[in-house]
Amino acid sequence: MTRRDVIEILDGHHGQVGRTVAFILHALILLSALAISLETVDSFPPVIHNALFYFEIFILTVFVTEYVLRVICSAQPLRYIFSFWGIIDLLACLPALLLIQEEWQAIRTLRLIRLVRLFKLFRTSLAFDRLTRAFSDVKGELVIFAIIAGLVLYVSAVGIYLFEHETQPDAFSSIPISLWWAVASLTTVGYGDLVPITTGGRIFTTFVLFIGLGVVAVPAAIVTAALLETQTAPKRVKKKKKKKHTDSAQDTQQGD
């Protein structure tokens, strides 16, 4: 078995063996997420917590082994290590440090890093690859729109501060505090902890809410259009190749 075969098996692209390995890894990721939740139940007897601890050791052993195999068998190990999936795989193994130093077990942040394993479910997903390409194709438009959204957010905070500060000095005490209201309004969430009571503030809020619909809808439309483009592009390529093959066959027949 070559190093390329090992990578294809881990990626789930090596026939039935690859699909089986991918299924097992996905099942372990889901079971790991379930175990993380069960660890927080204090009412469980010690035997259950011990079983969950040893299950975590087993999960870490599997993922550390997978990471080492990918580093060893990759054609370009450094490129894999610093790639998106390489970093995800490393973070999935990072909680193994908790087993080396017991005092680190109190650091909740390191323990929650285990949730990064859920991203590994998308490694073999073609739909995730198309979505990634769609974001890559429109990243320029998204950056520009993010800048515009940030400016709108700031202007909204300044506007509501001017309308409501005198009437509600405690609620809208400053522009930074008003930014929370702007975020809740532009995202159309509206928690209700900061509510305008002046006529001017309510009219201003109406415009902000309509703008908020665009802030959410426009990026979604951009990504959707790019995603549809990534789905139809391969079909167009296939049609062109088929047409070219047909034209070549017709030219051959005419030449005969």
C-alpha positions in Angstrom: 0.0 0.0 0.0 1.4 3.4 -1.0 1.3 6.6 0.9 -1.3 7.9 -1.6 -3.5 4.9 -0.9 -3.4 5.8 2.9 -4.5 9.4 2.2 -7.3 8.2 -0.1 -8.5 5.8 2.5 -8.5 8.5 5.2 -10.4 10.8 2.8 -13.0 8.1 2.0 -12.1 8.0 -1.7 -10.5 4.5 -1.8 -13.5 2.3 -2.7 -15.4 0.4 0.0 -12.5 0.5 2.4 -12.4 4.3 2.2 -16.1 4.7 2.7 -16.0 2.4 5.7 -13.1 4.3 7.3 -15.0 7.6 6.6 -18.1 6.2 8.2 -16.2 5.1 11.3 -14.5 8.5 11.7 -17.8 10.4 11.3 -19.4 8.1 13.8 -16.6 8.7 16.3 -16.9 12.5 15.8 -20.6 12.4 16.6 -20.1 10.1 19.6 -17.4 12.4 20.8 -19.8 15.4 20.7 -22.4 13.3 22.6 -19.7 12.4 25.2 -18.8 16.1 25.7 -22.4 16.8 26.6 -22.7 13.8 28.9 -19.6 14.8 30.8 -21.5 17.9 32.2 -24.1 15.8 33.9 -23.0 15.6 37.5 -25.8 13.2 38.5 -24.1 10.3 36.7 -22.3 7.7 38.8 -18.5 7.7 38.8 -18.4 4.6 36.6 -20.1 6.5 33.8 -17.7 9.4 34.1 -14.7 7.0 34.1 -16.1 5.3 31.0 -16.4 8.7 29.3 -12.8 9.5 30.2 -11.5 6.3 28.7 -13.7 6.8 25.6 -12.1 10.2 25.2 -8.6 8.6 25.4 -9.7 6.2 22.7 -11.0 9.0 20.5 -7.8 11.0 20.9 -5.7 8.0 20.1 -7.6 7.5 16.8 -7.4 11.2 15.8 -3.7 11.5 16.8 -3.0 8.4 14.7 -4.9 9.9 11.8 -3.0 13.2 12.0 0.4 11.5 12.1 -0.5 9.3 9.2 -1.6 12.3 7.1 1.6 14.2 7.9 3.8 11.1 7.1 1.9 10.1 3.9 1.2 13.6 2.5 3.2 14.5 -0.7 3.8 17.9 0.9 3.6 17.6 4.7 4.2 21.3 5.5 1.5 22.3 3.1 -0.9 19.9 4.8 0.1 21.0 8.3 -0.6 24.7 7.6 -3.7 24.1 5.5 -7.3 24.6 6.8 -7.9 20.9 7.3 -4.4 20.4 8.8 -5.1 23.0 11.4 -8.5 21.5 12.2 -7.0 18.0 12.6 -4.3 19.4 14.9 -6.9 21.2 17.0 -8.9 18.0 17.3 -5.7 16.3 18.7 -4.8 19.3 21.0 -6.9 18.1 24.0 -4.4 15.2 24.3 -2.4 17.8 26.3 -5.0 17.5 29.1 -3.9 13.9 29.6 -0.2 14.9 29.8 -0.7 17.7 32.4 -3.5 17.0 34.9 -3.6 20.6 36.1 -4.6 21.7 32.6 -7.8 19.8 32.9 -9.2 22.8 34.8 -8.8 25.0 31.7 -12.3 24.8 30.1 -11.1 26.4 26.9 -8.8 23.6 26.0 -11.6 21.1 26.7 -14.0 22.9 24.5 -11.5 22.7 21.6 -12.8 19.2 21.1 -15.9 20.7 19.5 -13.6 21.5 16.5 -13.9 17.8 15.6 -17.4 18.5 14.3 -15.8 20.4 11.3 -14.1 17.1 10.3 -17.6 15.9 9.2 -17.3 18.2 6.2 -13.9 17.0 5.0 -15.4 14.5 2.5 -18.5 16.5 1.7 -18.7 17.7 -2.0 -21.4 20.1 -1.0 -19.0 21.8 1.5 -16.4 22.0 -1.3 -18.9 23.8 -3.6 -19.8 26.2 -0.8 -16.1 26.9 -0.2 -15.6 27.6 -3.8 -18.6 29.9 -3.9 -17.3 31.9 -1.0 -13.9 32.1 -2.7 -15.5 33.4 -5.9 -17.3 36.2 -4.2 -14.9 37.1 -1.4 -14.2 40.5 -2.9 -17.9 41.4 -3.0 -18.4 40.1 0.6 -15.5 42.2 1.9 -16.9 45.3 0.3 -20.3 44.6 1.7 -18.9 43.9 5.2 -17.3 47.3 5.1 -20.5 48.9 4.1 -22.4 47.0 6.8 -19.9 48.2 9.4 -20.4 51.8 8.3 -24.1 51.4 8.4 -23.8 49.9 11.9 -21.8 52.8 13.2 -24.1 55.4 11.6 -27.1 53.7 13.1 -25.5 53.8 16.6 -24.7 57.5 16.2 -28.2 58.2 15.0 -30.1 56.5 17.8 -27.8 58.1 20.3 -28.7 61.5 19.1 -32.4 60.8 19.2 -32.6 58.9 22.5 -29.7 60.1 24.7 -31.5 63.0 26.3 -34.7 61.0 26.9 -33.0 57.8 28.0 -29.5 58.8 29.4 -29.1 55.5 31.2 -30.1 53.2 28.3 -28.3 55.1 25.5 -25.5 56.5 27.6 -22.9 56.4 24.8 -22.3 55.5 21.2 -20.5 52.3 22.1 -23.5 51.2 24.2 -25.8 52.2 21.3 -23.8 49.9 19.0 -25.5 46.9 20.8 -28.9 48.3 19.8 -27.7 48.8 16.3 -26.5 45.2 16.0 -29.8 43.9 17.4 -31.8 46.1 15.0 -29.8 45.6 11.9 -29.9 41.8 12.3 -33.7 42.1 12.9 -33.3 40.3 16.2 -34.6 43.1 18.5 -34.0 41.8 22.0 -36.0 44.6 23.5 -33.5 45.7 26.2 -32.9 49.0 24.4 -36.1 50.5 22.9 -36.5 53.9 21.4 -39.4 55.9 22.9 -39.1 59.2 21.1 -41.0 59.8 17.8 -37.8 60.6 16.0 -36.1 57.5 17.4 -38.9 55.3 16.3 -39.0 56.7 12.8 -35.2 56.3 12.6 -35.6 52.7 13.9 -38.0 52.0 11.1 -35.5 52.9 8.5 -32.8 50.9 10.3 -35.0 47.8 10.3 -35.6 48.0 6.6 -31.8 48.5 6.0 -31.2 45.5 8.3 -33.2 43.3 5.9 -30.9 44.2 3.1 -27.8 43.6 5.3 -28.9 40.0 5.8 -30.4 39.4 2.4 -27.8 40.8 0.1 -24.8 38.6 1.2 -27.1 35.5 1.2 -28.2 36.3 -2.4 -24.5 36.8 -3.5 -23.4 33.5 -2.0 -26.5 31.7 -3.4 -25.8 33.0 -6.9 -22.1 31.9 -6.6 -23.2 28.5 -5.3 -25.5 28.0 -8.3 -22.7 28.9 -10.6 -20.4 26.3 -9.1 -23.2 23.7 -9.6 -23.9 24.6 -13.2 -20.3 25.1 -14.4 -19.4 21.4 -14.4 -22.5 20.7 -16.4 -21.6 23.3 -19.0 -18.1 21.8 -19.3 -19.6 18.4 -19.9 -21.9 19.7 -22.5 -19.1 21.5 -24.3 -16.9 18.4 -24.3 -19.8 16.3 -25.6 -20.6 18.8 -28.3 -16.9 18.9 -29.3 -16.7 15.2 -29.5 -19.9 15.0 -31.6 -18.5 17.7 -34.0 -15.2 15.8 -34.3 -17.1 12.6 -35.1 -19.2 14.4 -37.8 -16.1 16.0 -39.3 -14.4 12.6 -39.5 -17.5 11.1 -41.2 -17.6 14.0 -43.7 -13.9 13.5 -44.4 -14.4 9.8 -45.2 
